[in-house]
């Protein structure tokens, strides 16, 4: 199985979509409400947390299912997933939300 076919697997592209959605939630919240601290976490924070935490079992399944079978194709997918996760969490860490 090649890299393009590997990326068509739901366990490969769902974490990327979830990271993108988490980043979109974060950007939307910042555009609407700014970066000022709030007294309580809102719906955007909870949605972001669910999207980030929800990736863990999907990536775990991907590791168990595809890494032993096709390590050459699975490792780049894992790297892309890790980069997407870092891209979605970096603004939170940098802005101190």
VEXLUMRO-945863 format. One record per residue: residue in one letter; residue number from 1; x, y, z of N, C-alpha, C in turn. Coordinates in steps of 0.05 Angstrom, whole numbers, plus 5000, padded with zeros to 4 digits. Example, Ala and Ser with C-alpha at 12.3 -4.5 7.8 and 13.67 -1.06 7.14 Angstrom:
  res    n  n_xx  n_yy  n_zz  ca_xx  ca_yy  ca_zz  c_xx  c_yy  c_zz
    A    1  5264  4886  5156   5246   4910   5156  5264  4934  5156
    S    2  5257  4955  5142   5273   4979   5143  5258  5001  5157
//
This chain:
  res    n  n_xx  n_yy  n_zz  ca_xx  ca_yy  ca_zz  c_xx  c_yy  c_zz
    X    1  5017  4977  5000   5000   5000   5000  5018  5025  5000
    X    2  5013  5043  4981   5029   5067   4979  5018  5089  4998
    X    3  5034  5110  4999   5027   5133   5016  5000  5145  5009
    X    4  4993  5150  4983   4967   5161   4977  4944  5143  4986
    X    5  4947  5117  4984   4927   5098   4993  4925  5098  5023
    X    6  4948  5101  5036   4948   5101   5065  4933  5125  5076
    X    7  4936  5148  5062   4922   5172   5071  4892  5171  5067
    X    8  4882  5152  5051   4854   5148   5048  4841  5133  5070
    X    9  4857  5121  5087   4847   5106   5110  4835  5125  5131
    X   10  4812  5120  5141   4800   5138   5161  4818  5143  5185
    X   11  4832  5123  5194   4850   5127   5217  4874  5144  5210
    X   12  4879  5149  5185   4900   5167   5177  4891  5196  5174
    X   13  4868  5200  5161   4859   5227   5156  4841  5240  5177
    X   14  4828  5223  5193   4811   5235   5214  4827  5251  5235
    X   15  4850  5243  5244   4865   5260   5263  4873  5286  5250
    X   16  4879  5286  5224   4886   5311   5210  4862  5329  5209
    X   17  4839  5318  5203   4814   5334   5202  4807  5345  5230
    X   18  4811  5329  5250   4805   5338   5277  4825  5360  5286
    X   19  4850  5358  5278   4869   5379   5285  4861  5405  5270
    X   20  4853  5402  5245   4845   5425   5230  4820  5438  5242
    X   21  4801  5422  5251   4777   5432   5263  4783  5446  5290
    X   22  4802  5434  5305   4810   5446   5331  4823  5473  5326
    X   23  4840  5475  5305   4853   5500   5299  4832  5521  5289
    X   24  4813  5512  5274   4792   5530   5264  4775  5540  5288
    X   25  4769  5523  5307   4755   5532   5331  4771  5553  5346
    X   26  4796  5549  5348   4814   5568   5362  4815  5594  5347
    X   27  4819  5593  5321   4821   5618   5305  4794  5633  5306
    X   28  4772  5618  5304   4746   5631   5305  4741  5645  5331
    X   29  4749  5631  5353   4745   5643   5379  4762  5668  5383
    X   30  4787  5667  5373   4804   5691   5375  4794  5714  5358
    X   31  4784  5708  5335   4773   5729   5317  4748  5741  5329
    X   32  4731  5725  5342   4706   5736   5353  4710  5749  5380
    X   33  4727  5738  5397   4728   5747   5425  4756  5758  5433
    X   34  4776  5755  5416   4803   5764   5423  4818  5744  5441
    X   35  4841  5753  5451   4858   5735   5466  4856  5741  5496
    X   36  4838  5758  5505   4836   5765   5533  4828  5740  5549
    X   37  4839  5738  5573   4831   5716   5590  4802  5718  5599
    X   38  4789  5695  5601   4761   5695   5610  4759  5681  5637
    X   39  4739  5688  5652   4736   5676   5679  4730  5646  5677
    X   40  4716  5637  5657   4708   5609   5655  4714  5600  5627
    X   41  4721  5574  5625   4724   5562   5598  4697  5561  5585
    X   42  4697  5568  5559   4672   5568   5544  4670  5543  5528
    X   43  4650  5543  5511   4644   5520   5493  4667  5516  5474
    X   44  4680  5537  5465   4702   5534   5446  4725  5519  5459
    X   45  4731  5525  5484   4753   5511   5497  4747  5481  5501
    X   46  4722  5475  5508   4714   5447   5512  4714  5432  5485
    X   47  4705  5445  5464   4705   5432   5438  4733  5427  5429
    X   48  4751  5446  5433   4779   5443   5426  4791  5419  5441
    X   49  4786  5418  5467   4796   5396   5483  4786  5369  5473
    X   50  4760  5367  5466   4749   5342   5457  4761  5334  5430
    X   51  4766  5353  5412   4778   5347   5386  4806  5337  5390
    X   52  4822  5350  5407   4849   5342   5411  4850  5315  5425
    X   53  4835  5311  5447   4836   5286   5461  4824  5263  5445
    X   54  4804  5269  5428   4792   5248   5411  4811  5236  5391
    X   55  4833  5250  5385   4852   5239   5366  4868  5215  5377
    X   56  4871  5215  5403   4888   5195   5416  4880  5166  5409
    X   57  4855  5158  5413   4848   5131   5406  4850  5125  5376
    X   58  4845  5145  5359   4846   5141   5330  4875  5137  5322
    X   59  4893  5153  5332   4922   5150   5326  4932  5124  5337
    X   60  4923  5116  5361   4930   5090   5373  4922  5067  5355
    X   61  4897  5069  5345   4888   5048   5327  4905  5047  5301
    X   62  4911  5071  5291   4928   5072   5267  4955  5059  5272
    X   63  4967  5064  5296   4993   5052   5303  4991  5022  5304
    X   64  4971  5012  5317   4968   4983   5320  4962  4969  5293
    X   65  4945  4982  5278   4936   4970   5252  4957  4972  5230
    X   66  4969  4995  5226   4985   5000   5202  5015  5000  5206
    X   67  5025  5007  5229   5054   5008   5233  5067  4981  5229
    X   68  5057  4959  5241   5069   4933   5236  5068  4924  5206
    X   69  5046  4930  5193   5042   4921   5165  5058  4937  5145
    X   70  5057  4963  5147   5070   4981   5128  5085  5003  5141
    X   71  5107  4998  5154   5121   5019   5169  5131  5041  5151
    X   72  5139  5035  5126   5150   5055   5108  5128  5076  5101
    X   73  5104  5068  5098   5082   5086   5091  5069  5098  5116
    X   74  5070  5084  5139   5056   5093   5163  5072  5115  5177
    X   75  5098  5114  5177   5114   5133   5191  5111  5162  5181
    X   76  5110  5167  5154   5104   5194   5145  5076  5204  5153
    X   77  5057  5186  5154   5030   5193   5162  5030  5201  5191
    X   78  5044  5186  5208   5047   5193   5236  5061  5219  5240
    X   79  5081  5225  5224   5095   5250   5226  5076  5273  5218
    X   80  5060  5270  5198   5041   5291   5189  5020  5295  5211
    X   81  5011  5273  5223   4992   5275   5246  5004  5290  5269
    X   82  5029  5285  5275   5042   5298   5298  5046  5328  5292
    X   83  5053  5335  5267   5056   5363   5260  5029  5377  5261
    X   84  5008  5364  5252   4981   5376   5254  4972  5380  5283
    X   85  4979  5361  5300   4972   5364   5328  4987  5387  5341
    X   86  5013  5389  5334   5029   5411   5345  5019  5438  5334
    X   87  5011  5439  5309   5001   5464   5298  4974  5472  5312
    X   88  4958  5453  5320   4933   5459   5333  4937  5467  5363
    X   89  4959  5457  5375   4963   5462   5404  4982  5485  5408
    X   90  4999  5492  5389   5019   5513   5393  5006  5540  5400
    X   91  4985  5549  5386   4974   5575   5394  4963  5575  5423
    X   92  4953  5553  5432   4943   5552   5459  4966  5555  5479
    X   93  4988  5542  5473   5011   5544   5490  5024  5571  5489
    X   94  5026  5582  5465   5039   5608   5461  5023  5631  5472
    X   95  4997  5630  5469   4979   5652   5478  4971  5648  5507
    X   96  4976  5625  5518   4970   5621   5546  4941  5618  5553
    X   97  4926  5606  5535   4897   5603   5540  4893  5583  5563
//
